[in-house]
């Protein structure tokens, strides 16, 4: 009888442990974007790119799969949709129309599916894990984050021209394939165009003939928490068109860690992933 009681307790503990978390599988493209398979309104099978800097969903004008059962208003908004991802069903979902997304994706999925929960981005196993309670954080390092308008900001250090720059804030941006993209203000203030080693650039012009120059450079030193990276591939813009108002911590840097973000969106916990020492992504 005692053995049966102990067995029942162990089985019950295992059952409730499973119920306390849910998983969502994903795949990673060669551009380091996360793709999640979804079924929308029980009709439309869509591959959506995870965008950590947004909350809702969107459909791309370049979608290869049909989204005929998402009905948009004249304002290009669709409410009251249902999204199934594996065994998880999310109701009353909002979609935005005509928003660009990454390669291999029909649109974007934001962090709304994790609303009120802690979640993990597990690059090692290709899955999100949603927690009712915070998991064991052994081996993870805490990093304070600031949530603002659905985006997450964190501070990191870098060395430019032999001087350590403190408290440079980056937006986590899983839709940007590179490691780091600097804001126009930061690039201008630090004279990145003359101080960093430039390894490539592309010149674009708009209909008015104004130029946008994208530059790929090498940052000697970057530090996130206790992790140090050397000779990091970074990007920034120059020219007449300047609309990059914030700096990005992109998908190439995000994938180098496993991330757990708390339910209050005040702390991220990171530890190195299997991609930690991989070569840097080079933008075409």
N, C-alpha and C positions, 0 to 999 in steps of 0.2 A: 504493500500500500504506500509506503514511504517513497519507494522508487517511482511509482506511478505519479505521486504528487510532485516530486522533483521534476520528472519528465514533463508533466503538464505545465509547470512554472517556466521551464526552459523553452518549451514550444510557444507558450504565450508571450514570453519576452521576445523571442524571435519574430513572432507575428507582429507585435506592436512596433518592433524596431523597423520592420519593412514598411509598415503603415506610416511611420514617422518621416519617410522620405520617398521621393519619386524621382525617376530618371527620364531624361530625354536624350536619345542618341543624336549625334550629329557627325558630319564629315567635314574635313578641312580641304579646301581647294589648294591648287599650287600657288595661288595668290594669298594664301593664309586666311581666307575668309571662311567663316563657319556657315554651313548649309544645313537647314533643318527641313525634313519632309513633313508636310502638313496636308490635311484634308479640310477644305473650307466649305461650310454649309452642306456637308455630306456629298458634295458634287465635284468640287474643283481640287485636283491634286497639284500642289504647288511646292516648289523648292524655294524656301525663303532664307535670305542671308540674315544672320543674327547681327543686330546693330545695338550695341550696348549704350549708345548715346541717344536712344529714343525709347519711348514706352509703348506706342501703339504699333500698328502694322501698316504696310504699304504695298502697292502694286507698281511694277515698273512698266513704262511704255514699251520696253523691249522684251517683255515677258514672252517666253517661248511656249509656255503652257497656258491654256485658256482659263480665264477667271470670269466665265460668263454668269456665274451665280452670285457675284458680288455687285450689288446695285448701287451706283454712285449718284449723288445729287449733282446739281450744276456747280456746286462748290467743290466737287471732287472728293467728297467725304461719304463713307458708307458705314452706318452704325448697325447694331443688333445682329452681327454675324457670329457664327459658331466655328471654332477652330479645334480640330482634333489633331493631337500630336502623340502618336503611340497610344497609350492608355489614358492620356490626359485630355479632357475636354474643357475648353474655355469658352464661355458664353459672353454675349454683349460686347463683342470685339469691334473696335473701330479700325477701318482701313482708310488710308489716303491713296489717291490715285496719282499716276504720272510722277513718281519719285524714282530717280535713278538709283541703281543698286549695283552690286558687284557682279563679277563674271559668274556664270552658271546659275544665276538666281532669277526668280520671277518677281521678286519683291523683297521686303524686309520684315523681320519679326523683332520687336523690341523687348524690353524687360518686364512688360505688363504681366506676362505669365508667371512671374516670380513675385507678384505684388504681395507685400506683407510677410514674405518668407526670406530666409537666408538661402543663398544659392551658390553652387560651385561650378566653375568652368573647368572641366577636367580634360585638358588637352591630351593627357597620356592615354586615356581610355575612350576619348571621343564621345563625351556625354556631359550634359548638365545634370546636377543633382540638386533637388529642391528639399530643403530641410524645414521641419516644424520647429526644431531646436538646433542650436549651434552644435556642430560635430566636434570631435576631438581636434584640437588645433596644435597638437604636438608637431614640431618641425616647421610650423608656419610662422612667418614674421608679420606682425601687425603694421599696416600702413594707413594712416588717417586719410579719409576721403571726404570731399564736400559734394553733396548732391544739389544740383541747381538746374531747373528746367529740364529734367529727365537725363541730364548729363552728369558724369562723375569726374571730379577733378582730384588730382593728387600732386604732391610736390616731389621734385627730383633735382639732383645736382649734376652739373657738367663742368668740365674745364675747357675754356675757350681762351686761346692766347695766353696760356699759363695761369689764368686767374679762375678760381672756383666761383661759380655763380650759384648763389643760394636761393632757395624758395622760388624756383621757376615752376609754374603750375601748368600741368598738361591735362587735357581732356582725354579720357579713355575713348578710343575711336576704332572699333573693330572693323569698320567699313573701309578704312584706309590701310592698304596692304603693306606700306613701308613701316619702318621702326619708329621714326620721329619726323614730324613735320612742324617747323617753327612758324609762329605768327609773323606777320609783316613787321609789327612793332619790334619784336625781339630781334629779328634778322637785321633790321635797320639800326637799332640801338647798339647791337654788338658788332656791327660791320662784318657780318658773316661772309659777305661776298668777297672781302679782301683777306680775312683772317683764316678761314677754313680752306682746306685743300679741295678745290672743285674738280670733280671727276666726270661731270657730264651736265649738259643743259639742253633745253628745248625751248624754242621761241614760237609763241602763238600770237596771232593777231585777231582782233574782233572786227566787226563790220565797219567800225570807224577808224580802223588802222592802228588802234592802241595795242601795245604789246604786253604780253604776259610771259615772263621768262621763268621756267621751272628749273631749279638747280639741284643737282645731287652732289653732296659734299661728304667729307669724312670728319666726324667729331672725335677728337683724341680720347675723350674720357666721359663716361656717363655712369651715374650711380643712382640706383633705385633701391631704397632701403639699404641693406648690407651688400647688395649684389653690384658688382663692378663690371662694366663693359668697356672695351677699348676699340678704337677705330670703328665707331658705329656709323653706318650709312644713314645720313639725314637729308631732309629736303627742305627747301624754302623757296619763296617766290621773290622776283624782282621785276622791274619794268614799271609801266604806267598803271597797270591794273593791279590793285592791291586790295583784296577782300578776305584775306586769311586773318581773322581777328583773334584766334586762339591757337595755341600750340597743341598738337596731337601726339598722344602715345598710341601708335598704330598697332595693327594686327601682328606685325613681325616681332614687336616687343612683347605684346600681350601673350603670344603663344609660348614664350620662354618660361612662363610660370603657370602653375595651377592656382586659380583664384577662388577664394571664398569671400563673399560679400555679405555682411550681416543684414538682418531684416530692417534695421533702422537706417541703413545706408550711411553709416558714419565711419565704418572701418572695413578695410579689405585685408585679407590675410593671404600671403603668397609664399610659395616655395618653388624651387626650380623644377621645370618639367623636362621631359626627354629632349625638348628642342632648345634647351638653354644655350648650348654652344654651337648651334647651327649657323651656317653662313648667312649674312644679311641679305634681305630682299633688295633687288635693284629695280627701280622703276624705269619703264621704257620711255 
